[in-house]
Amino acid sequence: MQTYKDIFLNHDEERFQQYLEDARAGRTKIAAGALLPHEIIRDLEGRRDGG
């Protein structure tokens, strides 16, 4: 997800934001793949500071 996040936001922001909101609420899952736990939490919190 990290790789394509900006592309999704540029091309389909409304549905991507809804997907993230559903993930926050536990209605859907994020396929973590090679993401580390702190990267998933950072993305769900909307932070882009890299930490």
Backbone as CSV, one residue per row, in Angstrom:
resi,resn,N_x,N_y,N_z,CA_x,CA_y,CA_z,C_x,C_y,C_z
1,MET,0.822,-1.192,0.000,0.000,0.000,0.000,0.862,1.251,0.000
2,GLN,1.952,1.209,0.732,2.816,2.388,0.837,3.280,2.869,-0.537
3,THR,3.614,1.925,-1.413,4.143,2.269,-2.732,3.127,3.034,-3.563
4,TYR,1.866,2.645,-3.507,0.848,3.220,-4.381,-0.081,4.215,-3.693
5,LYS,0.187,4.524,-2.451,-0.704,5.404,-1.692,-0.951,6.737,-2.399
6,ASP,0.107,7.403,-2.841,-0.050,8.703,-3.501,-0.800,8.575,-4.820
7,ILE,-0.584,7.475,-5.534,-1.292,7.262,-6.798,-2.784,7.093,-6.538
8,PHE,-3.137,6.288,-5.533,-4.547,6.129,-5.185,-5.166,7.468,-4.798
9,LEU,-4.450,8.250,-4.013,-4.975,9.549,-3.590,-5.182,10.482,-4.770
10,ASN,-4.295,10.441,-5.748,-4.420,11.311,-6.916,-5.539,10.885,-7.852
11,HIS,-5.768,9.595,-7.984,-6.703,9.108,-8.992,-8.073,8.721,-8.448
12,ASP,-8.171,8.415,-7.177,-9.448,7.985,-6.607,-9.477,8.270,-5.107
13,GLU,-9.287,9.529,-4.776,-9.149,9.914,-3.372,-10.364,9.535,-2.535
14,GLU,-11.552,9.748,-3.076,-12.764,9.507,-2.291,-12.874,8.045,-1.844
15,ARG,-12.718,7.124,-2.773,-12.832,5.710,-2.407,-11.650,5.240,-1.566
16,PHE,-10.454,5.776,-1.807,-9.293,5.379,-1.016,-9.442,5.863,0.422
17,GLN,-9.920,7.086,0.601,-10.157,7.598,1.956,-11.211,6.759,2.670
18,GLN,-12.250,6.335,1.925,-13.277,5.479,2.522,-12.688,4.137,2.937
19,TYR,-11.810,3.588,2.114,-11.124,2.333,2.440,-10.307,2.477,3.722
20,LEU,-9.562,3.582,3.842,-8.767,3.805,5.048,-9.657,3.976,6.274
21,GLU,-10.770,4.671,6.101,-11.706,4.847,7.214,-12.300,3.500,7.631
22,ASP,-12.638,2.667,6.659,-13.149,1.330,6.961,-12.099,0.504,7.699
23,ALA,-10.843,0.656,7.319,-9.764,-0.070,7.999,-9.629,0.407,9.441
24,ARG,-9.734,1.711,9.662,-9.667,2.250,11.032,-10.786,1.689,11.902
25,ALA,-11.968,1.553,11.283,-13.140,1.096,12.028,-13.217,-0.429,12.132
26,GLY,-12.307,-1.129,11.476,-12.305,-2.583,11.539,-13.265,-3.248,10.579
27,ARG,-13.812,-2.504,9.621,-14.748,-3.074,8.655,-14.050,-3.754,7.484
28,THR,-12.775,-3.468,7.297,-11.978,-4.101,6.249,-10.562,-4.276,6.769
29,LYS,-9.767,-4.999,6.019,-8.391,-5.248,6.432,-7.432,-4.667,5.411
30,ILE,-6.246,-4.337,5.871,-5.171,-3.897,4.990,-4.207,-5.062,4.847
31,ALA,-3.945,-5.453,3.602,-2.963,-6.507,3.357,-1.586,-5.926,3.647
32,ALA,-1.021,-6.327,4.745,0.204,-5.696,5.219,1.429,-6.050,4.390
33,GLY,1.503,-7.254,3.854,2.665,-7.636,3.063,3.950,-7.412,3.827
34,ALA,4.783,-6.529,3.320,6.090,-6.273,3.924,6.090,-5.039,4.825
35,LEU,4.926,-4.497,5.128,4.880,-3.328,5.996,5.163,-3.720,7.437
36,LEU,5.818,-2.850,8.115,6.064,-3.034,9.541,4.915,-2.400,10.325
37,PRO,4.652,-2.874,11.525,3.525,-2.351,12.301,3.520,-0.830,12.449
38,HIS,4.678,-0.217,12.683,4.691,1.239,12.862,4.345,1.963,11.561
39,GLU,4.606,1.361,10.408,4.244,1.976,9.129,2.733,1.943,8.924
40,ILE,2.108,0.855,9.310,0.656,0.749,9.191,-0.021,1.765,10.099
41,ILE,0.423,1.851,11.350,-0.165,2.801,12.298,0.036,4.229,11.817
42,ARG,1.238,4.557,11.344,1.522,5.900,10.844,0.556,6.264,9.727
43,ASP,0.330,5.343,8.790,-0.565,5.620,7.677,-2.006,5.779,8.134
44,LEU,-2.438,4.963,9.073,-3.799,5.084,9.575,-4.009,6.386,10.331
45,GLU,-2.967,6.875,10.975,-3.059,8.147,11.692,-2.915,9.339,10.763
46,GLY,-2.566,9.091,9.504,-2.449,10.170,8.534,-1.151,10.931,8.600
47,ARG,-0.156,10.386,9.302,1.133,11.074,9.409,1.993,10.741,8.217
48,ARG,2.788,11.701,7.783,3.689,11.490,6.662,5.107,11.880,7.031
49,ASP,5.411,11.895,8.320,6.726,12.374,8.751,7.792,11.287,8.744
50,GLY,7.429,10.077,8.332,8.404,9.010,8.228,8.725,8.300,9.530
51,GLY,8.065,8.639,10.624,8.410,7.970,11.876,7.266,7.609,12.718
